[in-house]
């Protein structure tokens, strides 16, 4: 077999096997179940954070306790297509979900922490990121915004208008 034929077989094998790996690769909870408030930013741009500490996209503050928010958010999340809970749970106030893309089944990870602010108020910290690839064409941002809308039944509070 010539070098060209061998190289061609390797390329064909990679093209065939890469999508299989993407679909079947296990998700390691120890790696992906992170606290969004302390997680490091990835080197690639295929992620989206919502945190109180990010002025351009601060997490909303809700008139609810953290457990109520977690239960409502979790009910919405697990009802989404191709979503499973990877780690954590409502009682932990910290959950990581895996959502796979429709066609290629690429896994994306969304870690959420529900934070009790006291006084009947709570907020969320969210870190959504893709496992494979470099860009996500804004999908992580759109997912986070959609999932946050699931909490619209709770009154949102503008923290800048709160008195001490």
Secondary structure as the mmCIF struct_conf table of DSSP 4:
data_model
#
loop_
_struct_conf.conf_type_id
_struct_conf.id
_struct_conf.beg_label_comp_id
_struct_conf.beg_label_asym_id
_struct_conf.beg_label_seq_id
_struct_conf.end_label_comp_id
_struct_conf.end_label_asym_id
_struct_conf.end_label_seq_id
HELX_RH_AL_P HELX_RH_AL_P1 UNK A 3 UNK A 24
HELX_LH_PP_P HELX_LH_PP_P1 UNK A 25 UNK A 27
HELX_RH_AL_P HELX_RH_AL_P2 UNK A 29 UNK A 32
TURN_TY1_P TURN_TY1_P1 UNK A 36 UNK A 38
HELX_LH_PP_P HELX_LH_PP_P2 UNK A 39 UNK A 42
BEND BEND1 UNK A 43 UNK A 45
STRN STRN1 UNK A 47 UNK A 50
TURN_TY1_P TURN_TY1_P2 UNK A 52 UNK A 53
HELX_RH_3T_P HELX_RH_3T_P1 UNK A 55 UNK A 57
HELX_LH_PP_P HELX_LH_PP_P3 UNK A 58 UNK A 60
STRN STRN2 UNK A 61 UNK A 63
BEND BEND2 UNK A 64 UNK A 64
HELX_RH_AL_P HELX_RH_AL_P3 UNK A 66 UNK A 78
TURN_TY1_P TURN_TY1_P3 UNK A 79 UNK A 79
BEND BEND3 UNK A 80 UNK A 80
TURN_TY1_P TURN_TY1_P4 UNK A 81 UNK A 82
STRN STRN3 UNK A 83 UNK A 89
HELX_RH_3T_P HELX_RH_3T_P2 UNK A 90 UNK A 92
TURN_TY1_P TURN_TY1_P5 UNK A 93 UNK A 93
STRN STRN4 UNK A 94 UNK A 100
TURN_TY1_P TURN_TY1_P6 UNK A 102 UNK A 104
STRN STRN5 UNK A 107 UNK A 118
TURN_TY1_P TURN_TY1_P7 UNK A 119 UNK A 120
STRN STRN6 UNK A 121 UNK A 130
BEND BEND4 UNK A 131 UNK A 134
TURN_TY1_P TURN_TY1_P8 UNK A 137 UNK A 138
HELX_RH_AL_P HELX_RH_AL_P4 UNK A 139 UNK A 149
TURN_TY1_P TURN_TY1_P9 UNK A 150 UNK A 153
BEND BEND5 UNK A 154 UNK A 154
HELX_LH_PP_P HELX_LH_PP_P4 UNK A 155 UNK A 155
STRN STRN7 UNK A 156 UNK A 157
HELX_RH_3T_P HELX_RH_3T_P3 UNK A 159 UNK A 161
#
